[in-house]
Amino acid sequence: MNETRLRVLSALADGPVSGPALADELDVSRAAVWKHVEALREAGFEVVSDDGGYALGAMPPLHELAIALHLDAPFAVESHDSIDSTNRRGRELAESGASDVAVVADEQTGGRGRLDRAWSSPSGGVYLSLVVRPDVPMRDAPLFTLAAAVAAARAAREQGVDARIKWPNDVVVPRDGTSYDKLSGILTEMQGEADRIGWLVVGVGTNAEATADELPEGATSVRAETGGVDRRAFAQRLLAEFDALRSDLDSVVPAWRDLALTLGQRVRVETTDGDVVGEAVDVDRPGTLVVRRDDGEAVRVSAGDCEHLRPVE
C-alpha cells in the first residue's frame, strides 16, 4: 500500500485543501500531490477541485486505501476487484512470512467453504481473508473462527441486519421456526508445529450487494435484508471487531453465545462417529458444542454438520 497516497487521501477526507497546503503538510512537491490525486481518480476515487482546493467525494468501497482510511485495526489491506480465492492469496502471504494482512475482494472465482464445498462469490460481496500469527496453542485455533463469526455478525447488525450465528461457522438471518438464510460463511486454515500455531488464514465471505432474486435458495444479503449496504463500513467494522476479540480470547465464547441461534434448538449433528441428537445447551472453549441427549447425557461435539430441528420449549 502506498502510505503517502493514504496520507493524501486522509487530508482530502478532512475537507477542501489546496495543492500547496497539501504539499507543505506532506513535505512533498506540488507535482507529487497532483500525481497522487490523479492516481486516486484513476482508482475510482471522486476528487473534486475548485477554488477551495481538492476535496474527497465518493470512494470505491473495497479499495485498499478506502478501507485503510480511518481503520481502527492494525491490518495492512490488499484489495482485488476479482481473485480466485482470498484464502489462497492469504496462504501465499502467510507462507512468505506476512502477518496482520487483510485480503479483500469484490468477487471470487474459486471460493470454497468447509469440506471443500463451493462458495458462490459473485461481484458485489465482501470476501475477506485475515492473515494472523497468534502466539497461542493449537487447541485455541477454533476461537479465531468464532471470533470471525462474531465480528461478521456485529458488522451486519450495525447495518440493520438481524444477524445470528449458527454453529459452527455460519452467520445467518433467522426466519420462522428453525429456518434461516445464510449471510456469511467462514473458513479457517492453519499451519503450526510443536502444539503452537504458525499462522492462521481466517476467511469470511459475505453476501452484500446481491438482491433477493440474484441469490440462491437459502441465502440472503445485507441489501436484501435492509435495502442498502455500505461495504466499506462493513469491512472496517469486521476488521475492528476481529482485532478486539483476538486481543482478548477470553471474551470470544461469551460474545458468541450472545449471538448464537443454535443454542436452545433441538439439533442433529453429523459427526464421524455418528449423529448426535438433542438440545444444544452451550458452547465451551474453544468452540465445542454441548448437546444434551434425551437421556440427559451431555455430549461435546468439536466438529460436524449441525441441523436445527426445532426450538426447545
C-alpha positions as CSV (number, residue, x, y, z in Angstrom):
1,M,0.0,0.0,0.0
2,N,1.2,3.5,-0.8
3,E,1.4,5.2,2.5
4,T,1.9,8.7,1.1
5,R,-1.2,8.2,-1.0
6,L,-3.1,7.2,2.1
7,R,-1.9,10.4,3.8
8,V,-3.1,12.4,0.8
9,L,-6.5,10.6,0.9
10,S,-6.8,11.4,4.7
11,A,-6.1,15.0,4.1
12,L,-8.7,15.2,1.3
13,A,-11.3,13.5,3.6
14,D,-10.8,16.2,6.2
15,G,-12.1,18.9,3.7
16,P,-11.1,21.1,0.9
17,V,-7.3,21.6,0.9
18,S,-5.2,23.5,-1.6
19,G,-2.4,21.8,-3.5
20,P,0.3,24.0,-2.0
21,A,-1.0,23.4,1.5
22,L,-1.2,19.7,0.9
23,A,2.4,19.7,-0.4
24,D,3.6,21.5,2.7
25,E,1.7,19.2,5.1
26,L,3.1,16.1,3.5
27,D,6.5,17.5,2.7
28,V,6.3,16.6,-1.0
29,S,6.3,18.7,-4.2
30,R,3.1,20.1,-5.7
31,A,3.8,17.9,-8.7
32,A,3.8,14.8,-6.4
33,V,0.5,15.9,-4.9
34,W,-1.0,16.2,-8.4
35,K,0.3,12.7,-9.3
36,H,-1.3,11.2,-6.2
37,V,-4.6,13.0,-6.8
38,E,-4.6,11.7,-10.4
39,A,-3.8,8.2,-9.2
40,L,-6.7,8.3,-6.8
41,R,-9.0,9.4,-9.5
42,E,-7.9,6.6,-11.8
43,A,-8.5,4.1,-9.0
44,G,-12.1,5.3,-8.8
45,F,-12.0,7.9,-6.0
46,E,-14.0,11.1,-6.7
47,V,-11.7,14.0,-6.1
48,V,-13.2,17.4,-6.9
49,S,-11.3,20.6,-7.3
50,D,-12.4,24.2,-7.2
51,D,-11.2,27.5,-5.8
52,G,-11.0,26.0,-2.3
53,G,-8.7,23.2,-3.4
54,Y,-9.2,19.5,-3.5
55,A,-11.9,17.6,-1.7
56,L,-12.9,14.0,-1.5
57,G,-16.2,12.7,-2.7
58,A,-17.3,9.1,-3.2
59,M,-14.9,6.2,-2.8
60,P,-14.7,2.7,-4.3
61,P,-15.9,0.8,-1.2
62,L,-13.4,-2.1,-1.2
63,H,-10.3,-0.3,-2.4
64,E,-7.4,-0.9,0.0
65,L,-6.9,2.8,0.6
66,A,-10.6,3.3,1.3
67,I,-10.7,0.5,3.9
68,A,-7.4,1.7,5.4
69,L,-8.7,5.2,5.8
70,H,-9.7,5.6,9.5
71,L,-9.4,1.9,10.0
72,D,-9.4,1.1,13.8
73,A,-7.3,-2.1,13.4
74,P,-3.6,-2.7,12.6
75,F,-4.2,-4.6,9.4
76,A,-2.4,-3.9,6.1
77,V,-5.1,-4.1,3.4
78,E,-4.6,-5.7,0.0
79,S,-7.6,-5.4,-2.3
80,H,-8.7,-7.1,-5.6
81,D,-11.6,-6.5,-7.9
82,S,-11.6,-10.2,-8.7
83,I,-9.5,-13.1,-7.4
84,D,-9.8,-16.9,-7.4
85,S,-9.7,-17.1,-3.6
86,T,-8.8,-14.6,-0.9
87,N,-7.8,-17.6,1.3
88,R,-5.4,-18.9,-1.3
89,R,-3.8,-15.5,-1.5
90,G,-3.8,-15.4,2.3
91,R,-1.9,-18.7,2.4
92,E,0.6,-17.4,-0.1
93,L,1.2,-14.3,2.1
94,A,1.4,-16.4,5.3
95,E,3.9,-18.8,3.7
96,S,6.1,-15.8,2.7
97,G,6.1,-14.6,6.4
98,A,3.4,-11.9,6.3
99,S,1.2,-11.2,9.3
100,D,-1.7,-8.9,10.1
101,V,-2.8,-8.6,6.4
102,A,-6.4,-8.4,5.2
103,V,-7.0,-9.6,1.7
104,V,-10.3,-8.2,0.4
105,A,-12.1,-8.8,-2.9
106,D,-15.3,-7.8,-4.7
107,E,-15.5,-11.2,-6.4
108,Q,-14.1,-14.7,-6.1
109,T,-14.0,-17.1,-9.0
110,G,-13.0,-20.1,-6.9
111,G,-14.3,-19.6,-3.4
112,R,-14.5,-22.6,-1.2
113,G,-16.2,-23.4,2.1
114,R,-16.0,-26.1,4.7
115,L,-15.3,-29.6,3.4
116,D,-14.1,-28.0,0.1
117,R,-17.7,-27.1,-0.8
118,A,-18.1,-24.4,-3.5
119,W,-19.0,-21.0,-2.1
120,S,-20.8,-18.7,-4.6
121,S,-18.8,-15.4,-4.7
122,P,-20.3,-13.1,-7.3
123,S,-19.4,-9.4,-7.7
124,G,-20.8,-7.2,-5.0
125,G,-19.8,-9.2,-2.0
126,V,-17.3,-8.7,0.8
127,Y,-14.8,-11.6,0.6
128,L,-12.1,-11.1,3.2
129,S,-9.2,-13.2,4.5
130,L,-7.1,-12.3,7.5
131,V,-3.5,-13.5,7.9
132,V,-2.5,-13.6,11.6
133,R,0.2,-15.2,13.7
134,P,-1.2,-15.6,17.2
135,D,1.2,-16.9,19.9
136,V,-1.3,-19.4,21.2
137,P,-1.5,-23.2,21.3
138,M,-3.2,-25.2,18.6
139,R,-6.1,-26.1,20.8
140,D,-7.2,-22.4,20.7
141,A,-7.4,-22.2,16.9
142,P,-11.2,-22.6,16.8
143,L,-11.5,-19.4,18.8
144,F,-10.5,-17.4,15.8
145,T,-13.3,-18.9,13.7
146,L,-15.7,-18.0,16.5
147,A,-14.2,-14.5,16.6
148,A,-14.7,-14.1,12.9
149,A,-18.3,-15.1,13.1
150,V,-19.0,-12.6,15.9
151,A,-17.2,-9.9,14.0
152,A,-19.2,-10.5,10.8
153,A,-22.5,-10.7,12.8
154,R,-21.7,-7.4,14.6
155,A,-20.8,-5.7,11.3
156,A,-24.1,-6.9,9.8
157,R,-26.1,-5.9,12.8
158,E,-24.6,-2.4,12.6
159,Q,-26.2,-2.1,9.2
160,G,-29.6,-3.2,10.4
161,V,-29.4,-7.0,9.8
162,D,-30.8,-9.4,12.4
163,A,-27.6,-11.5,12.1
164,R,-27.1,-14.5,14.3
165,I,-24.6,-17.4,14.4
166,K,-25.3,-21.0,13.6
167,W,-22.7,-23.5,14.9
168,P,-20.0,-23.9,13.9
169,N,-19.3,-21.2,11.4
170,D,-22.3,-19.6,9.6
171,V,-23.7,-16.1,10.1
172,V,-27.4,-16.4,9.3
173,V,-30.7,-14.4,9.5
174,P,-33.4,-16.4,11.3
175,R,-36.8,-16.9,9.8
176,D,-39.8,-18.8,11.4
177,G,-39.2,-21.8,13.5
178,T,-35.9,-23.5,12.6
179,S,-35.4,-21.9,9.2
180,Y,-32.8,-19.3,8.4
181,D,-31.0,-17.8,5.4
182,K,-27.2,-17.7,5.2
183,L,-25.4,-14.4,5.1
184,S,-21.8,-15.2,5.7
185,G,-19.6,-18.3,5.8
186,I,-16.2,-18.7,7.4
187,L,-13.3,-21.0,6.6
188,T,-10.1,-21.1,8.7
189,E,-6.9,-22.7,7.5
190,M,-3.7,-23.0,9.6
191,Q,-0.2,-24.2,9.9
192,G,1.8,-24.9,13.0
193,E,4.1,-27.3,14.8
194,A,5.0,-28.4,18.4
195,D,1.5,-27.5,19.5
196,R,1.9,-23.9,18.5
197,I,0.1,-22.1,15.7
198,G,2.4,-20.9,13.0
199,W,-0.2,-18.9,11.1
200,L,-3.9,-18.7,10.5
201,V,-5.8,-17.6,7.5
202,V,-9.4,-16.8,8.5
203,G,-11.7,-16.3,5.5
204,V,-15.1,-14.6,5.8
205,G,-17.4,-14.4,2.7
206,T,-20.4,-12.2,3.0
207,N,-23.3,-11.6,0.6
208,A,-23.6,-7.8,0.4
209,E,-24.9,-6.2,-2.7
210,A,-26.9,-9.1,-4.2
211,T,-30.7,-8.6,-4.4
212,A,-33.1,-11.3,-3.4
213,D,-33.7,-12.5,-6.9
214,E,-30.0,-12.9,-7.5
215,L,-29.4,-15.1,-4.5
216,P,-29.7,-18.9,-4.4
217,E,-32.3,-20.5,-2.2
218,G,-31.4,-20.4,1.5
219,A,-29.1,-17.3,1.1
220,T,-29.6,-13.7,1.9
221,S,-27.5,-10.5,1.7
222,V,-27.2,-7.2,3.6
223,R,-29.0,-5.4,0.7
224,A,-31.8,-8.0,0.6
225,E,-32.4,-7.5,4.4
226,T,-32.1,-3.7,4.6
227,G,-32.4,-2.3,1.1
228,G,-28.9,-0.9,1.1
229,V,-25.3,-1.6,2.2
230,D,-22.1,0.2,3.0
231,R,-19.5,-2.3,2.1
232,R,-16.6,-0.1,3.3
233,A,-18.1,0.3,6.7
234,F,-18.9,-3.4,6.9
235,A,-15.3,-4.4,6.2
236,Q,-13.9,-1.9,8.6
237,R,-16.2,-2.9,11.4
238,L,-15.5,-6.6,10.8
239,L,-11.7,-5.9,11.0
240,A,-12.0,-3.8,14.1
241,E,-14.2,-6.3,15.9
242,F,-12.0,-9.2,15.0
243,D,-8.9,-7.4,16.2
244,A,-10.6,-6.6,19.6
245,L,-11.7,-10.2,20.0
246,R,-8.3,-11.8,19.1
247,S,-6.7,-9.5,21.6
248,D,-8.9,-10.9,24.4
249,L,-9.6,-14.5,23.6
250,D,-11.5,-15.0,26.9
251,S,-14.2,-12.7,25.5
252,V,-14.8,-14.8,22.4
253,V,-17.1,-17.6,23.7
254,P,-19.3,-15.2,25.7
255,A,-19.7,-12.9,22.7
256,W,-20.5,-15.9,20.5
257,R,-23.1,-17.1,23.0
258,D,-24.8,-13.7,22.9
259,L,-25.4,-14.0,19.2
260,A,-26.0,-17.8,18.9
261,L,-29.0,-19.1,17.1
262,T,-28.1,-22.7,17.7
263,L,-28.4,-22.6,21.5
264,G,-31.8,-23.6,22.7
265,Q,-32.5,-25.6,19.5
266,R,-33.1,-29.3,19.1
267,V,-30.3,-30.3,16.7
268,R,-28.9,-33.2,14.8
269,V,-25.1,-33.0,14.4
270,E,-23.5,-35.3,11.9
271,T,-20.1,-36.4,13.1
272,T,-17.5,-39.0,12.1
273,D,-18.8,-41.2,15.0
274,G,-22.4,-40.9,14.0
275,D,-25.3,-38.5,14.6
276,V,-25.7,-36.6,17.9
277,V,-29.4,-35.6,18.5
278,G,-30.6,-33.5,21.4
279,E,-30.8,-29.9,22.7
280,A,-27.9,-27.6,22.0
281,V,-27.3,-26.2,25.5
282,D,-23.9,-24.4,25.4
283,V,-20.6,-23.8,23.6
284,D,-17.4,-24.4,25.6
285,R,-14.0,-23.1,24.9
286,P,-12.6,-23.3,22.2
287,G,-15.9,-23.8,20.3
288,T,-17.2,-27.2,21.4
289,L,-21.0,-27.6,21.1
290,V,-22.6,-29.2,24.1
291,V,-25.6,-31.3,23.2
292,R,-27.9,-32.8,25.9
293,R,-29.4,-36.0,24.6
294,D,-32.9,-37.1,25.5
295,D,-31.4,-39.5,28.2
296,G,-29.8,-36.5,29.9
297,E,-26.2,-37.2,28.8
298,A,-24.2,-34.2,27.7
299,V,-22.2,-34.8,24.6
300,R,-19.4,-32.5,23.5
301,V,-19.0,-32.1,19.7
302,S,-15.9,-30.4,18.3
303,A,-16.8,-30.7,14.6
304,G,-19.7,-31.7,12.4
305,D,-22.6,-30.5,10.3
306,C,-25.4,-29.1,12.5
307,E,-29.1,-29.2,11.6
308,H,-31.7,-27.3,13.5
309,L,-34.7,-29.5,14.1
310,R,-37.0,-27.3,16.2
311,P,-36.8,-24.8,19.1
312,V,-36.9,-26.3,22.6
313,E,-39.8,-25.0,24.5
